[in-house]
Amino acid sequence: MKRSTDRILTTHVGSLPRPDRLLDLLEAEELGLEFDRETLRDDAAATVKDIVARQVASGIDVVSDGEMSKIGYTFYVKHRLAGIGRPDGPADPGAGARVGHDLKEHLDFHNRTSAQVGQWIAKFERPFCIGPVAYADHGPLENDLANLAAAVEAARPVEAFMNAASPGVLTKFVPNAYYQDEDAYVAALADALQPEYEAIVHAGFILQIDCPDLGSARHNQYQDLTDDEFLAIAERNVEAVNHATRNIPPELMRLHICWGNYEGPHTHDIPLATVLPVCMKARPAGFLFEGANPRHEHEWEDLAAAKIPDDKVLIPGVVDSTSNFVEHPRLIAQRLCRYADIVGRERVIAGTDCGFGTFASREPQVASSVVWSKFEAMVEGARIATEQLWR
């Protein structure tokens, strides 16, 4: 993973809005409808090439494939792992899905705006673990790697990364209906995901492991636990990540945490300062976290007071992924300089709070055109910060 050796580099969390033509095919695949698989493969390849080129043209240094081939950042595993499907008997429709404490306190808001994710999950039928999990079909991953490789060859970005779900986050989106307990399920998932993690790095890309389970899971999935009980689960999940990546050098990985990529009160988010010591135990060198939205921007002060290992690179969100406001470049530069004051300019990369297409939709929270305006603002903000930090 490159560092900001002579200027502040720019990146983002990964997912980007899918074009409608591709979304139609992804939805058909997910719903088990008839579709032309060759057309999907060709459209995915062409879209990845376009999306990588557009990132580079916008000034993004470390790019991704936008998760173009995936309907969502977790459900994709059902096409790759054995043991994932629908139970023979009736499944609990609420398994893994709990309304967060903040939304319970503001049901007027929740009922008005927050049903979208629930409707999305209901539409595509939440998959379950119904048998031993293992990596079974490498085809979709090989296609993703080939598509990103071709796009990178054409556009020549500074670097490229690929997203993969963490073992812990799958306990929410792919509930366990087979293993004796959640501990056993997480351990099995770590072994099952290891081939995907290693293949991404072997292909020459940075591996990004998405771990909302270290943040947002506290106020939804594990809302009935104490902070100490939740931290024990977070420790277990970090140990699973470390086990699954034990053969990968830390500098070839990034880890992303968030508190739920939705506009909402977020009044019950666990503080970054509380989970940071656990997060810092994870092997990946890059650490992506929310730093732009009004519920978490202040936490740069907590990072200033924390002990951050010398090998960690901070990739704070300097633009919000849930708002259609386009941040001013000077504000972005101010945010970046704060983090540079904490760990040094070489260990800061400009990023986003979360993805812009976490759950593929025709009506994303942030309009597609606004996403690209945010990227342009981030690039300009990084340029301003560079002038200040290298003068």
C-alpha positions as CSV (number, residue, x, y, z in Angstrom):
1,M,0.0,0.0,0.0
2,K,1.5,3.3,-1.1
3,R,1.9,6.1,1.3
4,S,1.6,9.9,0.8
5,T,5.3,10.3,0.3
6,D,5.2,13.6,-1.6
7,R,1.5,14.5,-1.7
8,I,-1.8,13.5,0.0
9,L,-3.1,10.5,-2.0
10,T,-6.9,10.0,-2.6
11,T,-9.1,7.0,-2.5
12,H,-12.6,5.9,-1.3
13,V,-14.3,3.0,0.4
14,G,-15.1,1.0,-2.7
15,S,-18.7,0.7,-3.9
16,L,-20.1,3.1,-6.5
17,P,-23.5,3.5,-8.2
18,R,-24.2,0.8,-10.8
19,P,-25.6,1.9,-14.2
20,D,-29.2,0.8,-14.8
21,R,-28.3,-1.6,-17.6
22,L,-26.0,-3.6,-15.3
23,L,-28.3,-3.4,-12.4
24,D,-31.1,-5.0,-14.4
25,L,-28.8,-8.0,-15.0
26,L,-27.6,-8.2,-11.4
27,E,-31.1,-8.1,-10.1
28,A,-32.2,-10.9,-12.5
29,E,-29.2,-13.0,-11.3
30,E,-30.1,-12.4,-7.7
31,L,-33.8,-13.1,-8.1
32,G,-33.2,-16.3,-10.1
33,L,-34.8,-14.9,-13.2
34,E,-33.8,-15.6,-16.8
35,F,-30.8,-13.6,-18.0
36,D,-27.9,-13.9,-20.4
37,R,-24.8,-14.7,-18.3
38,E,-22.4,-13.8,-21.1
39,T,-24.1,-10.4,-21.4
40,L,-23.7,-9.9,-17.7
41,R,-20.0,-10.8,-17.8
42,D,-19.4,-8.5,-20.8
43,D,-21.3,-5.6,-19.3
44,A,-19.5,-6.0,-15.9
45,A,-16.2,-5.9,-17.7
46,A,-17.0,-2.9,-19.7
47,T,-18.5,-1.0,-16.7
48,V,-15.4,-1.7,-14.6
49,K,-13.2,-0.4,-17.4
50,D,-15.3,2.8,-17.5
51,I,-15.6,3.3,-13.8
52,V,-11.9,2.9,-13.2
53,A,-11.1,5.3,-16.1
54,R,-13.5,7.8,-14.6
55,Q,-11.9,7.6,-11.1
56,V,-8.5,8.2,-12.6
57,A,-9.8,11.1,-14.7
58,S,-11.3,12.6,-11.5
59,G,-8.0,12.4,-9.8
60,I,-8.6,9.4,-7.5
61,D,-5.2,7.7,-6.9
62,V,-6.2,4.4,-5.4
63,V,-9.2,3.1,-7.3
64,S,-11.6,0.1,-7.1
65,D,-13.9,-1.8,-9.4
66,G,-16.8,0.0,-7.7
67,E,-18.1,-3.5,-6.8
68,M,-19.9,-3.4,-10.2
69,S,-20.4,-7.2,-10.3
70,K,-22.1,-7.3,-6.8
71,I,-25.7,-6.6,-5.8
72,G,-24.3,-5.7,-2.4
73,Y,-21.2,-5.9,-0.3
74,T,-22.2,-9.1,1.6
75,F,-24.9,-11.0,-0.4
76,Y,-22.3,-11.7,-3.2
77,V,-20.9,-14.5,-1.1
78,K,-23.8,-16.7,-1.9
79,H,-22.5,-17.1,-5.4
80,R,-19.0,-18.2,-4.1
81,L,-19.3,-20.1,-0.8
82,A,-20.8,-23.5,-0.4
83,G,-23.2,-23.8,2.5
84,I,-25.1,-20.6,1.7
85,G,-28.7,-20.8,0.6
86,R,-32.3,-20.9,1.9
87,P,-33.3,-23.2,4.8
88,D,-35.7,-26.0,4.0
89,G,-38.0,-24.9,6.7
90,P,-39.4,-21.5,7.4
91,A,-36.7,-18.9,7.9
92,D,-36.8,-16.2,10.5
93,P,-37.4,-13.1,8.3
94,G,-35.9,-10.9,11.0
95,A,-32.7,-12.9,11.5
96,G,-29.8,-10.6,11.7
97,A,-32.0,-7.6,11.0
98,R,-32.7,-5.4,14.1
99,V,-33.7,-1.8,14.1
100,G,-31.0,0.3,15.7
101,H,-31.6,2.1,19.0
102,D,-31.3,5.5,17.3
103,L,-34.1,4.7,14.9
104,K,-36.3,3.3,17.6
105,E,-36.2,6.7,19.3
106,H,-37.1,8.4,16.1
107,L,-39.7,6.2,14.5
108,D,-41.2,9.1,12.6
109,F,-37.9,9.4,10.8
110,H,-37.4,5.6,10.5
111,N,-40.9,5.0,9.0
112,R,-40.4,7.8,6.5
113,T,-36.9,7.2,5.2
114,S,-35.2,4.1,6.6
115,A,-37.2,1.3,5.1
116,Q,-35.1,1.2,2.0
117,V,-32.5,-1.2,3.2
118,G,-35.1,-3.5,4.7
119,Q,-37.1,-3.5,1.4
120,W,-33.8,-4.2,-0.5
121,I,-33.0,-7.2,1.8
122,A,-36.6,-8.5,1.5
123,K,-36.5,-8.1,-2.3
124,F,-33.4,-10.2,-2.7
125,E,-34.1,-12.7,0.1
126,R,-31.5,-12.8,2.8
127,P,-29.3,-15.9,2.4
128,F,-28.5,-18.1,5.3
129,C,-25.7,-20.5,6.3
130,I,-27.3,-23.9,5.9
131,G,-24.3,-26.1,5.8
132,P,-20.5,-26.2,6.1
133,V,-19.1,-23.0,4.5
134,A,-16.1,-23.3,2.1
135,Y,-15.0,-21.5,-1.0
136,A,-16.6,-23.4,-3.8
137,D,-16.9,-21.3,-7.0
138,H,-13.8,-19.2,-7.9
139,G,-15.3,-18.2,-11.2
140,P,-17.0,-14.9,-10.0
141,L,-13.8,-13.8,-8.2
142,E,-11.6,-14.7,-11.2
143,N,-13.9,-12.6,-13.4
144,D,-13.7,-9.6,-10.9
145,L,-9.9,-9.9,-10.8
146,A,-9.5,-10.1,-14.6
147,N,-11.9,-7.1,-15.1
148,L,-10.0,-4.9,-12.6
149,A,-6.7,-5.9,-14.0
150,A,-7.7,-5.0,-17.6
151,A,-9.2,-1.7,-16.3
152,V,-6.0,-0.8,-14.4
153,E,-3.8,-1.7,-17.4
154,A,-5.8,0.8,-19.5
155,A,-6.2,3.6,-17.0
156,R,-2.9,3.4,-15.0
157,P,-4.0,4.5,-11.5
158,V,-1.5,4.9,-8.8
159,E,-2.9,1.7,-7.1
160,A,-6.0,-0.4,-7.0
161,F,-7.9,-2.3,-4.3
162,M,-10.7,-4.8,-4.1
163,N,-13.3,-5.2,-1.4
164,A,-14.2,-8.3,0.5
165,A,-16.6,-8.9,3.3
166,S,-15.3,-9.7,6.8
167,P,-16.3,-12.9,8.7
168,G,-18.0,-10.8,11.3
169,V,-20.2,-8.8,9.1
170,L,-21.6,-12.0,7.4
171,T,-23.1,-13.1,10.8
172,K,-25.6,-10.3,10.3
173,F,-26.3,-10.4,6.6
174,V,-26.0,-14.2,6.2
175,P,-27.4,-15.5,9.5
176,N,-26.2,-18.9,10.9
177,A,-28.7,-21.7,10.6
178,Y,-26.1,-24.5,10.8
179,Y,-23.2,-24.1,13.2
180,Q,-23.7,-24.7,16.9
181,D,-23.0,-21.1,17.8
182,E,-21.8,-17.8,16.4
183,D,-18.2,-18.4,17.5
184,A,-18.0,-21.6,15.4
185,Y,-19.6,-19.8,12.5
186,V,-17.1,-17.0,12.5
187,A,-14.2,-19.4,12.7
188,A,-15.6,-21.3,9.7
189,L,-16.1,-18.1,7.8
190,A,-12.5,-17.0,8.4
191,D,-11.3,-20.2,6.8
192,A,-13.8,-20.0,4.0
193,L,-12.9,-16.5,3.0
194,Q,-9.1,-16.9,3.2
195,P,-8.8,-18.0,-0.5
196,E,-10.6,-14.9,-1.6
197,Y,-8.4,-12.6,0.5
198,E,-5.2,-14.2,-0.7
199,A,-6.3,-14.3,-4.4
200,I,-7.0,-10.5,-4.4
201,V,-3.5,-9.8,-3.1
202,H,-1.9,-12.4,-5.4
203,A,-3.5,-10.6,-8.3
204,G,-1.6,-7.5,-7.4
205,F,-4.3,-5.5,-5.7
206,I,-4.7,-4.1,-2.2
207,L,-7.2,-6.2,-0.1
208,Q,-9.8,-4.1,1.7
209,I,-11.8,-6.0,4.3
210,D,-15.1,-4.3,5.1
211,C,-15.9,-4.6,8.9
212,P,-19.0,-2.7,9.9
213,D,-19.3,-5.4,12.6
214,L,-16.7,-3.4,14.5
215,G,-18.9,-0.3,14.6
216,S,-22.5,-0.4,13.5
217,A,-23.2,-3.8,14.9
218,R,-23.1,-2.4,18.4
219,H,-26.3,-0.4,18.0
220,N,-28.2,-2.9,15.9
221,Q,-27.1,-6.6,15.9
222,Y,-25.7,-6.5,19.5
223,Q,-27.8,-3.7,20.9
224,D,-28.8,-5.7,24.0
225,L,-25.2,-6.3,25.1
226,T,-23.0,-4.1,27.3
227,D,-20.1,-2.3,25.7
228,D,-17.7,-4.8,27.3
229,E,-19.6,-7.8,25.9
230,F,-19.6,-6.1,22.5
231,L,-15.9,-5.5,22.6
232,A,-15.4,-9.2,23.3
233,I,-17.2,-10.0,20.1
234,A,-15.2,-7.3,18.3
235,E,-12.0,-9.0,19.6
236,R,-13.2,-12.3,18.3
237,N,-14.0,-10.8,14.9
238,V,-10.6,-9.1,14.6
239,E,-8.9,-12.4,15.6
240,A,-10.9,-14.1,12.7
241,V,-9.6,-11.4,10.3
242,N,-6.1,-11.9,11.5
243,H,-6.4,-15.7,11.1
244,A,-7.8,-15.4,7.6
245,T,-5.0,-13.0,6.5
246,R,-2.1,-14.6,8.3
247,N,-0.3,-15.2,5.0
248,I,-0.7,-11.7,3.7
249,P,1.7,-8.8,4.6
250,P,-0.1,-6.1,6.6
251,E,1.0,-3.4,4.1
252,L,-1.0,-5.0,1.4
253,M,-4.3,-4.7,3.3
254,R,-6.8,-2.1,4.4
255,L,-9.6,-2.4,6.9
256,H,-12.8,-0.4,6.8
257,I,-15.2,0.3,9.8
258,C,-18.4,2.3,9.8
259,W,-21.5,2.9,11.9
260,G,-24.0,2.2,9.2
261,N,-24.1,3.9,5.9
262,Y,-27.4,5.7,6.3
263,E,-28.6,9.2,7.0
264,G,-30.1,9.1,10.5
265,P,-29.7,10.2,14.1
266,H,-26.8,7.8,15.0
267,T,-27.2,8.8,18.6
268,H,-26.3,5.4,19.8
269,D,-23.1,4.8,17.8
270,I,-20.3,3.4,19.9
271,P,-17.5,5.9,20.1
272,L,-14.4,5.4,17.9
273,A,-12.3,5.8,21.0
274,T,-14.0,2.7,22.6
275,V,-13.4,0.4,19.6
276,L,-10.1,1.8,18.4
277,P,-7.8,-0.3,20.6
278,V,-9.5,-3.4,19.2
279,C,-9.3,-2.1,15.6
280,M,-5.6,-1.4,16.0
281,K,-5.0,-5.1,16.7
282,A,-6.1,-6.0,13.2
283,R,-3.3,-6.9,10.8
284,P,-4.2,-4.6,7.9
285,A,-2.0,-1.5,7.8
286,G,-4.7,0.8,6.3
287,F,-7.5,2.0,8.5
288,L,-10.6,3.6,6.9
289,F,-13.1,5.2,9.2
290,E,-15.8,7.9,9.3
291,G,-14.5,11.4,9.7
292,A,-16.8,13.7,7.8
293,N,-20.3,13.2,9.0
294,P,-21.5,15.4,11.9
295,R,-21.7,12.4,14.3
296,H,-18.1,11.4,14.0
297,E,-16.0,14.3,12.7
298,H,-15.1,15.4,16.2
299,E,-13.3,12.0,16.8
300,W,-10.1,13.3,15.3
301,E,-9.5,14.6,18.9
302,D,-9.7,11.0,20.2
303,L,-7.2,9.8,17.6
304,A,-4.9,12.6,18.7
305,A,-5.0,11.3,22.2
306,A,-4.7,7.6,21.2
307,K,-1.7,5.3,20.7
308,I,-1.7,4.5,17.0
309,P,0.9,1.9,16.0
310,D,3.6,3.3,13.7
311,D,2.7,0.9,10.9
312,K,-0.9,2.2,10.6
313,V,-2.0,4.5,7.8
314,L,-5.1,6.6,8.5
315,I,-7.6,6.8,5.7
316,P,-10.3,9.1,7.2
317,G,-13.5,9.9,5.5
318,V,-13.3,13.5,4.5
319,V,-16.5,13.5,2.5
320,D,-19.9,12.2,3.7
321,S,-21.3,9.2,1.9
322,T,-25.0,9.8,3.0
323,S,-25.4,13.5,2.1
324,N,-25.8,15.3,-1.2
325,F,-23.9,18.3,0.1
326,V,-20.6,18.6,-1.7
327,E,-18.0,19.5,0.8
328,H,-15.8,22.5,0.2
329,P,-12.2,21.7,-0.8
330,R,-10.9,24.0,2.0
331,L,-12.9,22.1,4.6
332,I,-11.5,18.8,3.2
333,A,-8.0,20.2,3.4
334,Q,-8.6,21.3,7.0
335,R,-9.7,17.8,7.9
336,L,-6.7,16.2,6.3
337,C,-4.2,18.5,8.0
338,R,-5.7,17.6,11.4
339,Y,-4.8,13.9,10.8
340,A,-1.4,14.8,9.4
341,D,-0.7,16.6,12.7
342,I,-1.5,13.3,14.5
343,V,0.5,10.7,12.5
344,G,2.4,12.7,10.0
345,R,1.6,13.6,6.4
346,E,3.0,10.4,4.9
347,R,0.5,8.3,6.9
348,V,-2.7,10.0,5.8
349,I,-4.7,9.2,2.7
350,A,-8.0,11.1,1.8
351,G,-11.0,8.8,1.8
352,T,-14.8,8.7,2.1
353,D,-16.9,7.8,5.1
354,C,-18.3,4.7,3.4
355,G,-19.3,3.5,-0.1
356,F,-21.7,5.1,-2.5
357,G,-23.4,1.9,-3.6
358,T,-23.3,-0.3,-0.6
359,F,-26.7,-1.8,-1.7
360,A,-27.0,-1.5,-5.4
361,S,-30.1,0.6,-6.2
362,R,-31.6,2.9,-8.9
363,E,-32.1,5.5,-6.2
364,P,-28.8,5.7,-4.2
365,Q,-28.7,8.0,-1.1
366,V,-26.2,10.2,-3.0
367,A,-27.0,10.9,-6.6
368,S,-24.5,9.5,-9.0
369,S,-23.5,13.0,-10.4
370,V,-23.0,14.2,-6.8
371,V,-20.6,11.3,-6.1
372,W,-18.3,12.5,-8.8
373,S,-18.5,16.1,-7.6
374,K,-17.6,14.9,-4.2
375,F,-14.5,13.1,-5.6
376,E,-13.5,16.3,-7.4
377,A,-13.8,18.3,-4.2
378,M,-11.8,15.6,-2.4
379,V,-9.0,15.8,-5.0
380,E,-8.9,19.6,-4.8
381,G,-8.9,19.4,-1.0
382,A,-6.0,17.0,-1.0
383,R,-4.1,19.4,-3.3
384,I,-4.7,22.3,-0.9
385,A,-3.6,20.1,2.0
386,T,-0.5,19.1,0.1
387,E,0.5,22.7,-0.5
388,Q,0.1,23.4,3.2
389,L,1.9,20.2,4.4
390,W,4.8,20.3,2.0
391,R,5.5,24.0,1.8
